[in-house]
Amino acid sequence: MKIVYVLGFLCDLSTGEVLLIEKKRGPQYVVGRWNGLGGKVNEGEELQDAMSRKFLEEAGVVTSSREWEPRGLLQVCQESDGKPICDIHVFRCVSSEIMNTVKTTLRERGNPADETIRPIPLAAMPSNVVPNVPWLLAASLDQTLCSFRANYV
């Protein structure tokens, strides 16, 4: 059965920052690396509702599902037969107000998840970022919707 995930990038274009999370759990290729916020979609859950829920769980800030704009789909397939094993729906939220709320929440309460969350300058991505994040982020900030297919072992 194919697993469905959401991956979101909160961007503040006035400061040139994106909110990323240093993952401590999940697939091996993301553990110990910086990534967008998100996770697994529950059965029957709408994608934008899942993105809003995962953002609340990881960042501790309530957002409306309408604030998460669909930007693309990354379909991960088995290298052996090309069958899809998971879909990753990519979203963006461009909001200085939400970023400021996250910064205040982090200052006052610390990281709500057991993982590190931090606004990162778009021009200075950390060296331990998940390899697909730079191009997914660039694609999510573009004005066109994107679809990607990747083969993994």
Secondary structure as UniProt FT lines:
FT   STRAND          3..12
FT   TURN            13..16
FT   STRAND          17..22
FT   TURN            28..32
FT   STRAND          34..35
FT   STRAND          37..40
FT   TURN            43..44
FT   HELIX           47..59
FT   HELIX           65..67
FT   STRAND          69..78
FT   TURN            79..81
FT   STRAND          84..94
FT   HELIX           96..109
FT   STRAND          116..121
FT   TURN            122..123
FT   TURN            127..128
FT   TURN            131..132
FT   HELIX           133..141
FT   STRAND          146..152
//
